[in-house]
């Protein structure tokens, strides 16, 4: 049994340098090979594109065996992942994740948890996923609805706890439920039962959520306790429930806020930027704003942000690029979520499709997003000093960021994020 102290140490200590290959490669941290056609061809394309590791996520018991098959066929193991020569091998290895997606919880068998634990036990180099919460269609009166929010949250917490007990990373789906996600992560953090890594797959929330989610996954954070002490004397709202998601329709599934429990101007309700104002009001008396914003404050956070083909969407109402540029460099991961978002990949580059090899293009666009944000900050003359402090507090040193250096960062992030199974 792994002790809590050992888990905490594991989250803060990087892998030993001898495990880092001098020749870096790309990793697709989230896809669904079970939903893809011609998988052998796709893995061949990935190998040619220097994508040497693909994480294939299950969504229900129905696809766990198939996911297992792809991993066993590639002969994945901790040893070959950490072998420096992997970059020279013309092969792509598959890491399997097993879990219940919130859409498919109605398919659970009475033994689903036992079956999940069995799969994880059989495959030491595996994780839990895809799991999470999706509020897009939780109205049972409507056709094509998902399981209730209560059912989703309960199953999500059960699978988080399995990931914690087995010391496995987990890949998390979250649509219009960032408030619920924040609450659950805070609860798990406060009882010291967070999984070693929580990857927010295909992240699509506003930039404002980034520091809060990092906080929710950071055992050393004391924000919750500060707020709870304050609410005991002022009856203010707990930090873990200071916001919920909007009811406004948004087919893109982006997360926003509804009317908060503390006063804000009517014009700001539902505005993602309101999140920071709400949180700052909650924390103002304890003067922790600067500490909250400083990236060092999250050095032990278990939360990571992964970006997919949605980053190719350059429409005005798409906030993915903004969020990607706001995440600290050492918390970034990339994925394809193949075979979804195929049209977005095709619109980015002729002939590009949603498959693991396309993660190289995701890295290119991620670099563009980071560079564009830096250029925008440098050219802006209207941003107030407070706004600059807030937006730059998590800013990355991007002056010398190149495709090679970003690839190096993403490679190291993968090893640090998934080190509990490596």
Secondary structure as GFF3:
##gff-version 3
##sequence-region A 1 422
A	DSSP	alpha_helix	4	12	.	.	.	ID=ss1
A	DSSP	three_ten_helix	17	19	.	.	.	ID=ss2
A	DSSP	beta_strand	26	31	.	.	.	ID=ss3
A	DSSP	three_ten_helix	33	35	.	.	.	ID=ss4
A	DSSP	alpha_helix	39	48	.	.	.	ID=ss5
A	DSSP	beta_strand	51	57	.	.	.	ID=ss6
A	DSSP	alpha_helix	61	74	.	.	.	ID=ss7
A	DSSP	alpha_helix	78	82	.	.	.	ID=ss8
A	DSSP	three_ten_helix	84	88	.	.	.	ID=ss9
A	DSSP	beta_strand	93	98	.	.	.	ID=ss10
A	DSSP	three_ten_helix	102	107	.	.	.	ID=ss11
A	DSSP	alpha_helix	112	122	.	.	.	ID=ss12
A	DSSP	beta_strand	126	134	.	.	.	ID=ss13
A	DSSP	alpha_helix	149	165	.	.	.	ID=ss14
A	DSSP	beta_strand	170	175	.	.	.	ID=ss15
A	DSSP	alpha_helix	178	190	.	.	.	ID=ss16
A	DSSP	beta_strand	198	200	.	.	.	ID=ss17
A	DSSP	alpha_helix	208	216	.	.	.	ID=ss18
A	DSSP	alpha_helix	223	234	.	.	.	ID=ss19
A	DSSP	three_ten_helix	239	241	.	.	.	ID=ss20
A	DSSP	three_ten_helix	266	268	.	.	.	ID=ss21
A	DSSP	alpha_helix	274	283	.	.	.	ID=ss22
A	DSSP	three_ten_helix	284	286	.	.	.	ID=ss23
A	DSSP	alpha_helix	289	293	.	.	.	ID=ss24
A	DSSP	three_ten_helix	295	298	.	.	.	ID=ss25
A	DSSP	beta_strand	303	307	.	.	.	ID=ss26
A	DSSP	three_ten_helix	309	312	.	.	.	ID=ss27
A	DSSP	alpha_helix	320	326	.	.	.	ID=ss28
A	DSSP	three_ten_helix	329	331	.	.	.	ID=ss29
A	DSSP	beta_strand	332	334	.	.	.	ID=ss30
A	DSSP	alpha_helix	342	348	.	.	.	ID=ss31
A	DSSP	three_ten_helix	356	358	.	.	.	ID=ss32
A	DSSP	alpha_helix	359	379	.	.	.	ID=ss33
A	DSSP	alpha_helix	385	392	.	.	.	ID=ss34
A	DSSP	alpha_helix	403	417	.	.	.	ID=ss35
A	DSSP	three_ten_helix	419	421	.	.	.	ID=ss36
###
